[in-house]
């Protein structure tokens, strides 16, 4: 379904689902850090997992909630986390900042609360421009 494509879904998550994810992140005591980004593995959200898998017709291999600090960005890359990875997703959890856009060669995806982007991250290069004015919260996930 996602081979060489980008699917943008406005309001994929409801306000209550976004709140549930953010609350889970804020209450987590076991946050990890990678490249100045705090993250937690997503657990105990079977309804949200099913929603993502039903949309893509793929199985989530790994997903996490991330806090990208103000001023962070992500250079152009392709996703190759695991050999079985076939697709990627980003779901925006806040929008109270400037920048923080998901960038593809000919597409700019502006953050909006609950907006999901499902895409062929293995074959399509993508990056994120600098978020200014606040931290950026997202769900990042990879499918197999």
C-alpha positions in Angstrom: 0.0 0.0 0.0 2.7 2.5 0.8 5.4 1.5 -1.7 6.8 4.8 -3.1 4.0 6.9 -1.7 3.1 9.4 1.0 -0.3 9.4 2.7 -1.3 12.4 4.8 -4.3 12.0 7.0 -5.7 15.1 8.8 -7.2 14.5 12.2 -6.1 10.8 12.2 -5.9 10.9 16.0 -8.7 12.5 18.1 -8.0 15.1 20.8 -8.5 12.4 23.4 -6.1 10.0 21.7 -3.4 12.8 21.5 -4.0 13.5 25.2 -3.6 9.9 26.1 -0.3 9.6 24.2 1.1 12.9 25.7 -0.1 11.9 29.2 1.7 8.5 28.8 4.9 10.3 27.8 4.8 12.9 30.6 4.1 10.2 33.2 6.8 7.8 32.0 9.7 7.4 34.4 11.9 5.4 32.0 12.5 7.9 29.2 15.5 7.2 26.9 17.6 9.9 25.1 19.0 9.7 21.6 20.5 12.8 19.8 19.0 15.1 22.5 15.5 13.7 21.9 13.7 12.0 24.8 11.5 9.1 23.8 9.5 6.2 25.2 8.4 3.0 23.6 4.7 2.9 23.2 3.0 0.2 25.1 -0.6 -0.5 26.3 -2.3 1.4 23.5 -3.9 -1.5 21.5 -6.7 0.6 20.0 -4.2 3.1 18.6 -2.0 0.4 17.3 -5.0 -1.3 15.6 -6.0 2.0 14.1 -2.6 2.5 12.5 -2.3 -1.1 11.3 -5.9 -1.1 9.9 -5.1 2.0 7.9 -1.8 0.7 6.5 -2.7 -3.0 6.3 0.8 -3.5 7.8 2.1 -4.6 11.3 3.8 -2.1 13.5 7.3 -3.3 14.2 8.4 -0.5 16.5 6.9 2.8 17.6 7.7 5.5 20.1 6.6 8.9 21.4 9.4 11.5 21.0 10.0 14.9 22.5 12.2 16.9 20.0 13.6 19.9 21.9 13.2 23.4 20.6 15.9 24.0 17.9 16.1 20.4 16.8 16.0 19.2 13.2 16.6 15.9 11.4 18.9 15.7 8.3 17.7 14.1 5.1 17.7 10.3 5.3 15.9 7.1 4.5 14.7 4.7 7.2 16.5 1.4 7.5 16.0 0.6 11.2 15.4 -3.1 10.5 15.8 -5.4 7.5 12.0 -6.0 7.6 11.0 -2.3 7.6 8.7 -1.5 4.7 7.1 1.8 5.8 7.2 4.6 8.3 4.8 7.0 10.1 4.9 10.3 11.9 1.9 11.5 13.9 2.0 15.1 15.1 1.0 15.6 18.7 1.4 19.4 19.0 1.7 22.5 16.8 2.6 25.3 19.1 5.9 26.1 17.3 7.2 27.3 14.0 9.0 24.9 11.6 9.2 21.2 12.5 7.8 20.3 9.1 8.3 16.9 7.6 10.1 17.5 4.2 10.1 15.3 1.2 11.5 16.4 -2.2 8.2 17.9 -3.5 6.0 17.8 -0.4 6.1 19.8 2.8 3.9 18.5 5.7 3.1 21.1 8.2 2.5 20.0 11.8 -1.1 19.8 13.0 -2.4 18.1 16.1 -3.5 14.5 15.2 -2.2 14.6 11.6 -0.6 11.4 10.5 1.9 10.8 7.6 2.3 7.2 6.4 5.0 6.8 3.8 7.7 4.6 2.2 10.5 5.8 4.5 12.8 3.1 3.2 12.8 4.5 -0.4 11.8 8.1 0.0 14.3 10.5 1.5 12.8 12.8 4.1 14.0 15.3 6.7 12.6 17.7 9.4 13.4 21.4 9.5 14.2 23.2 12.8 11.3 23.6 15.3 11.4 27.1 16.8 9.5 28.4 19.9 8.6 25.1 21.6 9.4 21.4 21.8 7.9 19.2 19.1 6.1 16.0 20.2 5.4 13.2 17.7 4.8 9.5 17.4 7.3 7.9 15.1 6.8 4.3 13.9 8.0 1.7 11.5 6.0 -1.1 9.9 7.0 -4.6 8.7 
